[in-house]
Amino acid sequence: MTQNKMKYSIALNVKNLHKSFGNKTVHRGVSFELRSGEILGLFGGSGTGKSVILRSIIGLEKPDRGEIIFDDRNIVGLNESQLIQVRTQIGYVFQNGALFDSLSVEENLAYPLKEHTTLNAREIKLRVNQMLDLIDMTGTNALFPNELSGGMQKRAGLARATILDPKIILFDEPTAGLDPVNTKRLLDNIKNLKKSGITGIFVTHDIPSAFEIADRIAILYQGAIYVIDSVENIKQSEDPLVKSFVSDSIH
């Protein structure tokens, strides 16, 4: 089998998504495949609907038209109880961490395990502590979100989104608002997860971070995927639009 004809297992297949909000058309036929074991970086200018794609994948937005194939079925149009099952298999790392303010760090991380597994209290605590070790937050169990720095909130959000070992992780601007030190910490956490073979979509304006994390890059432009290619090919592209992203000149 030649390298050009390598077969890939597809974790998620987005087909011809259309979405409008009132008179504003955001998606005009977005299509791409997410390969198992890869992180796909998704670039696009502000307002191009990058986060809308992620929200559509977990059913927080409903496309006007198109399909999202996950686990051999179209998840567009599923009812809320069916979507709950999908959301246990697709983790979402929100931009602000999205922790429950009234729960401690340990309670935040334990929540998905209590809701969606049959683990007992001792097993849940063990799993929570393992995740806290992984994100360099050992010993923060009793702290509340308002006692954490912004970087720690994001890392705790990452841990909660991945604690059920989802098949896919959606990263929505995970490094936004972080200083270089906390950005590096978060990226190191994601790299640790990547070693275990996670599959994910990394939506960001932070081009250098995406190049560090992603295997391929897709660029969303004028409502569709303009190009999708390896990080190396994107970096070396002579296409003016692609070059404008690589030089970080589109915000």
C-alpha positions as CSV (number, residue, x, y, z in Angstrom):
1,M,0.0,0.0,0.0
2,T,1.5,3.3,-1.1
3,Q,1.6,6.3,1.3
4,N,-0.8,8.2,-0.9
5,K,-3.4,5.5,-0.7
6,M,-3.3,5.0,3.1
7,K,-6.7,4.0,4.6
8,Y,-7.9,6.0,7.5
9,S,-10.6,5.2,10.0
10,I,-13.0,8.1,10.1
11,A,-14.2,9.2,13.6
12,L,-16.6,12.0,12.4
13,N,-17.9,12.9,8.9
14,V,-19.4,16.4,8.5
15,K,-21.4,16.6,5.2
16,N,-22.7,19.7,3.5
17,L,-23.6,21.7,6.6
18,H,-25.7,24.9,6.0
19,K,-26.6,27.3,8.8
20,S,-28.1,30.8,8.9
21,F,-29.0,33.0,11.8
22,G,-31.7,35.3,10.5
23,N,-30.4,37.0,7.4
24,K,-26.8,36.1,8.1
25,T,-25.6,32.9,6.4
26,V,-22.7,31.3,8.3
27,H,-22.3,27.9,6.6
28,R,-22.7,27.3,2.9
29,G,-21.9,23.6,2.7
30,V,-19.2,22.8,5.2
31,S,-17.8,19.3,4.7
32,F,-14.8,17.5,6.2
33,E,-13.7,14.2,7.7
34,L,-12.0,13.8,11.1
35,R,-9.6,10.9,11.2
36,S,-9.3,8.7,14.2
37,G,-6.3,9.5,16.3
38,E,-5.7,13.0,14.7
39,I,-6.2,16.5,16.0
40,L,-7.6,18.7,13.3
41,G,-6.8,22.4,13.6
42,L,-9.7,24.6,12.4
43,F,-8.9,28.2,11.4
44,G,-11.2,31.0,10.2
45,G,-11.7,34.7,10.6
46,S,-14.0,36.0,13.4
47,G,-17.7,35.3,12.6
48,T,-17.0,32.5,10.2
49,G,-18.8,30.0,12.4
50,K,-15.9,27.8,13.7
51,S,-17.5,27.4,17.1
52,V,-20.9,26.9,15.5
53,I,-19.5,23.8,13.9
54,L,-18.4,22.4,17.3
55,R,-21.8,23.3,18.8
56,S,-23.6,21.6,16.0
57,I,-21.6,18.4,16.6
58,I,-22.9,18.1,20.1
59,G,-26.4,19.3,19.3
60,L,-26.2,22.8,20.9
61,E,-27.0,24.2,17.4
62,K,-29.1,22.6,14.7
63,P,-27.9,22.9,11.1
64,D,-30.5,24.0,8.6
65,R,-29.2,21.3,6.3
66,G,-26.5,18.6,6.2
67,E,-25.4,15.6,8.1
68,I,-22.9,14.9,10.9
69,I,-22.1,11.2,11.0
70,F,-20.8,9.8,14.3
71,D,-20.8,6.2,15.3
72,D,-22.4,5.2,12.0
73,R,-25.5,7.5,12.4
74,N,-26.5,11.0,11.5
75,I,-26.6,12.9,14.9
76,V,-28.4,15.9,13.3
77,G,-32.0,15.8,14.5
78,L,-31.5,13.5,17.5
79,N,-33.7,14.3,20.5
80,E,-32.2,15.5,23.8
81,S,-32.1,12.1,25.5
82,Q,-30.2,10.7,22.5
83,L,-27.8,13.7,22.5
84,I,-27.0,13.1,26.1
85,Q,-25.5,9.7,25.1
86,V,-23.6,11.4,22.2
87,R,-22.2,14.0,24.7
88,T,-20.7,11.3,26.9
89,Q,-18.6,10.2,23.8
90,I,-17.7,13.7,22.5
91,G,-16.0,16.0,25.1
92,Y,-16.3,19.8,24.8
93,V,-13.5,22.0,26.2
94,F,-15.3,25.4,26.4
95,Q,-13.4,28.7,26.0
96,N,-13.8,29.7,29.6
97,G,-13.6,26.3,31.2
98,A,-17.3,26.3,32.0
99,L,-16.9,24.9,35.5
100,F,-19.8,24.8,38.0
101,D,-19.1,27.7,40.3
102,S,-20.9,26.1,43.3
103,L,-18.8,22.9,43.1
104,S,-15.2,22.2,44.1
105,V,-12.6,21.1,41.6
106,E,-13.1,17.5,42.7
107,E,-16.9,17.8,42.5
108,N,-16.6,19.3,39.0
109,L,-14.5,16.5,37.7
110,A,-16.6,13.8,39.6
111,Y,-19.9,15.1,38.1
112,P,-19.7,13.3,34.7
113,L,-18.5,10.1,36.4
114,K,-21.4,10.1,38.9
115,E,-23.9,10.9,36.1
116,H,-22.7,8.5,33.4
117,T,-20.8,5.6,35.0
118,T,-21.3,2.9,37.7
119,L,-18.0,3.7,39.5
120,N,-18.2,3.8,43.2
121,A,-17.1,6.7,45.4
122,R,-13.5,5.3,45.9
123,E,-13.1,4.6,42.1
124,I,-14.4,8.1,41.3
125,K,-11.9,9.8,43.7
126,L,-9.1,7.7,42.2
127,R,-10.0,8.8,38.7
128,V,-10.3,12.4,39.7
129,N,-6.9,12.4,41.3
130,Q,-5.4,10.7,38.2
131,M,-6.8,13.5,36.1
132,L,-5.5,16.2,38.5
133,D,-2.1,14.6,38.3
134,L,-2.2,14.7,34.5
135,I,-3.0,18.4,34.4
136,D,-0.5,19.4,37.1
137,M,-3.2,20.3,39.6
138,T,-2.6,17.7,42.3
139,G,-4.0,18.8,45.7
140,T,-6.5,21.3,44.3
141,N,-9.5,19.0,45.0
142,A,-11.2,21.3,47.6
143,L,-10.7,24.6,45.7
144,F,-13.6,26.3,44.0
145,P,-13.4,27.9,40.5
146,N,-13.2,31.4,41.8
147,E,-10.0,30.4,43.7
148,L,-8.3,29.2,40.5
149,S,-6.3,31.3,38.0
150,G,-7.7,31.5,34.5
151,G,-5.2,28.9,33.3
152,M,-6.1,26.5,36.1
153,Q,-9.8,26.9,35.2
154,K,-9.1,26.0,31.6
155,R,-7.0,23.0,32.6
156,A,-9.7,21.8,35.0
157,G,-12.2,22.2,32.2
158,L,-10.0,20.1,30.0
159,A,-9.8,17.4,32.6
160,R,-13.6,17.4,33.1
161,A,-14.2,17.2,29.3
162,T,-11.9,14.2,29.0
163,I,-12.5,12.3,32.2
164,L,-15.0,9.9,30.5
165,D,-12.4,9.0,27.9
166,P,-14.6,10.4,25.0
167,K,-14.0,9.2,21.4
168,I,-13.6,12.9,20.3
169,I,-12.6,16.1,22.1
170,L,-13.7,19.5,20.8
171,F,-11.4,22.4,21.8
172,D,-13.1,25.8,21.5
173,E,-10.4,28.5,21.6
174,P,-8.7,26.8,24.5
175,T,-5.7,29.2,24.7
176,A,-7.8,32.4,24.4
177,G,-6.9,34.9,27.1
178,L,-3.9,32.9,28.4
179,D,-0.4,34.3,28.9
180,P,2.5,32.4,27.2
181,V,3.3,30.4,30.4
182,N,-0.3,29.2,30.9
183,T,-0.6,28.6,27.1
184,K,2.4,26.3,27.2
185,R,1.0,24.5,30.3
186,L,-2.3,23.8,28.6
187,L,-0.7,22.7,25.4
188,D,1.6,20.3,27.4
189,N,-1.6,18.9,29.0
190,I,-3.1,18.4,25.5
191,K,0.1,16.8,24.3
192,N,-0.1,14.3,27.2
193,L,-3.6,13.4,26.1
194,K,-2.5,13.1,22.5
195,K,0.1,10.4,23.5
196,S,-2.9,8.3,24.4
197,G,-4.3,8.6,20.9
198,I,-7.1,11.2,21.4
199,T,-9.1,12.4,18.4
200,G,-10.1,16.1,18.4
201,I,-10.9,19.4,16.6
202,F,-8.9,22.4,17.8
203,V,-10.7,25.6,16.9
204,T,-8.4,28.6,17.4
205,H,-7.1,32.0,16.4
206,D,-3.8,31.0,18.0
207,I,-2.0,29.7,14.9
208,P,1.4,28.8,16.6
209,S,-0.5,26.6,19.1
210,A,-2.5,24.9,16.4
211,F,0.7,24.1,14.5
212,E,2.2,22.6,17.6
213,I,-0.9,20.4,18.4
214,A,-2.6,19.6,15.1
215,D,-1.9,16.9,12.5
216,R,-3.9,18.6,9.8
217,I,-5.3,22.1,9.3
218,A,-8.6,23.1,7.8
219,I,-9.4,26.7,6.9
220,L,-13.0,27.9,7.0
221,Y,-13.7,30.7,4.5
222,Q,-16.9,32.1,3.1
223,G,-19.0,29.4,4.6
224,A,-17.1,26.4,3.5
225,I,-13.8,24.5,4.0
226,Y,-11.3,26.3,1.7
227,V,-8.5,23.9,2.2
228,I,-7.6,20.9,4.5
229,D,-4.0,19.6,4.5
230,S,-1.1,18.6,6.7
231,V,0.5,21.2,9.0
232,E,3.7,21.1,6.9
233,N,1.9,21.7,3.6
234,I,-0.2,24.5,5.1
235,K,3.0,26.2,6.3
236,Q,4.7,25.9,2.9
237,S,1.6,26.8,0.9
238,E,1.9,29.6,-1.7
239,D,-1.8,30.2,-1.7
240,P,-2.4,33.9,-0.7
241,L,-5.3,33.1,1.6
242,V,-3.5,30.3,3.3
243,K,-0.4,32.5,3.7
244,S,-2.4,35.2,5.3
245,F,-3.5,32.7,8.0
246,V,0.0,31.3,8.5
247,S,1.4,34.9,8.9
248,D,-1.4,35.4,11.5
249,S,-2.7,38.4,9.5
250,I,-6.4,37.4,9.6
251,H,-8.1,37.8,13.0
